[in-house]
Amino acid sequence: MRIFLSVDTAGRPPDGAQARLIKRTLNAAAALEKLEKRVQVSVTLVDDVKIRSINREYRGVDKITDVISFALNEGDEDSAAGGPEKDLLGEIVICLPQAARQAEEYGHALARELGYLAAHGFLHLLGYDHITARDRKIMREREETIMAKLGLARP
């Protein structure tokens, strides 16, 4: 899987360990979902101001959130060649400061929170959701399986 990681933040950029963790998480999720190796995902790490702006613009919610996913293969989008690119899954946007706050609030390491948010965002790209209780249960089980593969399962 090809992963493009970029940073659009006024704060401290992620360290190498955080970038490696995000890539390991996405590769573990892709393996669990039995995806082709040629798929591509873009991950952008942002600050509070940027995620709030994105959330307001695309979801109509004027507040900070932890992760937003933009799937490119939902079937409605057309590429210049006449159809969606099968290998481009989409973009995951993770707010680093919010991830740090949540890690502290939940009493676990930032690594676990970043891994979880990357897995959560990736599963959204694949069509998983958490609107109904049944969907929430399925998605949570997939997230926890990914986290366990990474050695980041809940105690």
ZAVOVEX-684112 format. One line per field, with one value per residue (C-alpha): residue in one letter; x, y, z. Coordinates in nm, 3 decimals, always signed. Layout:
N
resn <- (A/...);
c1 <- (X/...);
c2 <- (Y/...);
c3 <- (Z/...);
//
This chain:
155
resn <- (M/R/I/F/L/S/V/D/T/A/G/R/P/P/D/G/A/Q/A/R/L/I/K/R/T/L/N/A/A/A/A/L/E/K/L/E/K/R/V/Q/V/S/V/T/L/V/D/D/V/K/I/R/S/I/N/R/E/Y/R/G/V/D/K/I/T/D/V/I/S/F/A/L/N/E/G/D/E/D/S/A/A/G/G/P/E/K/D/L/L/G/E/I/V/I/C/L/P/Q/A/A/R/Q/A/E/E/Y/G/H/A/L/A/R/E/L/G/Y/L/A/A/H/G/F/L/H/L/L/G/Y/D/H/I/T/A/R/D/R/K/I/M/R/E/R/E/E/T/I/M/A/K/L/G/L/A/R/P);
c1 <- (+0.000/+0.123/+0.073/+0.129/+0.182/+0.175/+0.160/-0.051/-0.011/+0.115/+0.220/+0.492/+0.501/+0.487/+0.809/+0.938/+0.791/+0.443/+0.471/+0.590/+0.304/+0.044/+0.190/+0.207/-0.155/-0.279/-0.083/-0.224/-0.575/-0.524/-0.398/-0.695/-0.931/-0.739/-0.687/-0.474/-0.121/-0.160/-0.411/-0.317/-0.416/-0.326/-0.294/-0.270/-0.189/-0.338/-0.383/-0.704/-0.762/-0.736/-0.955/-1.223/-1.221/-1.246/-1.523/-1.718/-1.674/-1.745/-1.970/-2.134/-2.009/-1.818/-1.599/-1.274/-1.285/-1.024/-1.037/-1.220/-1.210/-1.279/-1.345/-1.278/-1.443/-1.800/-1.919/-2.037/-1.705/-1.568/-1.203/-1.080/-1.051/-1.419/-1.448/-1.312/-0.955/-0.980/-0.646/-0.712/-0.904/-0.908/-0.771/-0.760/-0.717/-0.603/-0.584/-0.265/-0.356/-0.698/-0.536/-0.304/-0.596/-0.794/-0.498/-0.466/-0.842/-0.862/-0.543/-0.343/-0.042/-0.055/+0.066/-0.251/-0.469/-0.293/-0.312/-0.678/-0.761/-0.570/-0.753/-1.088/-1.035/-0.917/-1.222/-1.443/-1.264/-1.368/-1.733/-1.753/-1.965/-2.098/-2.444/-2.640/-2.557/-2.489/-2.255/-2.082/-2.018/-1.874/-1.651/-1.529/-1.439/-1.235/-1.061/-0.973/-0.842/-0.613/-0.496/-0.424/-0.213/-0.005/+0.034/-0.182/-0.488/-0.668/-0.548);
c2 <- (+0.000/+0.349/+0.600/+0.971/+1.152/+1.531/+1.789/+2.106/+2.237/+2.546/+2.328/+2.070/+1.817/+1.447/+1.273/+0.981/+0.727/+0.876/+0.871/+0.507/+0.414/+0.565/+0.376/+0.049/+0.097/+0.152/-0.146/-0.366/-0.247/-0.310/-0.662/-0.733/-0.615/-0.813/-0.509/-0.509/-0.385/-0.107/+0.104/+0.456/+0.661/+1.016/+1.115/+1.478/+1.577/+1.911/+2.147/+2.261/+2.558/+2.350/+2.059/+2.301/+2.473/+2.140/+2.018/+2.340/+2.343/+1.978/+1.864/+2.188/+2.138/+2.435/+2.255/+2.067/+1.694/+1.419/+1.262/+1.316/+1.084/+1.165/+0.849/+0.875/+0.550/+0.598/+0.561/+0.916/+1.077/+1.072/+1.112/+1.290/+0.947/+0.872/+0.690/+0.668/+0.554/+0.211/+0.242/+0.582/+0.518/+0.874/+1.102/+1.080/+1.405/+1.367/+1.651/+1.599/+1.830/+1.666/+1.321/+1.430/+1.563/+1.243/+1.024/+1.213/+1.204/+0.828/+0.757/+0.593/+0.677/+0.914/+0.624/+0.428/+0.727/+0.803/+0.438/+0.423/+0.741/+0.618/+0.282/+0.454/+0.690/+0.407/+0.195/+0.491/+0.503/+0.140/+0.215/+0.120/+0.349/+0.381/+0.528/+0.226/+0.014/-0.286/-0.087/+0.064/-0.286/-0.416/-0.112/-0.121/-0.490/-0.417/-0.124/-0.332/-0.617/-0.373/-0.224/-0.570/-0.655/-0.346/-0.431/-0.132/-0.314/-0.177/-0.322);
c3 <- (+0.000/-0.078/+0.200/+0.150/+0.479/+0.494/+0.768/+0.762/+1.114/+1.290/+1.583/+1.625/+1.339/+1.421/+1.500/+1.296/+1.537/+1.495/+1.116/+1.125/+1.359/+1.126/+0.831/+1.029/+1.137/+0.782/+0.653/+0.931/+0.850/+0.478/+0.550/+0.778/+0.504/+0.239/+0.017/-0.293/-0.234/-0.491/-0.298/-0.199/+0.106/+0.193/+0.559/+0.663/+1.019/+1.116/+1.409/+1.582/+1.352/+1.035/+1.153/+1.274/+0.936/+0.751/+0.983/+0.934/+0.555/+0.479/+0.763/+0.870/+1.228/+1.371/+1.624/+1.659/+1.591/+1.599/+1.253/+0.925/+0.625/+0.262/+0.061/-0.310/-0.417/-0.308/-0.666/-0.734/-0.817/-1.169/-1.252/-1.562/-1.731/-1.681/-1.350/-0.998/-0.958/-0.793/-0.617/-0.459/-0.138/-0.009/+0.258/+0.635/+0.827/+1.190/+1.441/+1.644/+1.935/+1.971/+1.962/+2.245/+2.452/+2.400/+2.491/+2.818/+2.881/+2.817/+3.013/+2.739/+2.525/+2.231/+2.016/+2.091/+2.012/+1.683/+1.583/+1.672/+1.477/+1.173/+1.187/+1.242/+0.950/+0.725/+0.800/+0.705/+0.369/+0.319/+0.396/+0.762/+0.975/+1.328/+1.283/+1.405/+1.708/+1.483/+1.256/+1.560/+1.703/+1.375/+1.329/+1.689/+1.658/+1.343/+1.514/+1.817/+1.600/+1.421/+1.751/+1.892/+1.584/+1.660/+2.029/+2.123/+2.256/+2.557/+2.887);
//
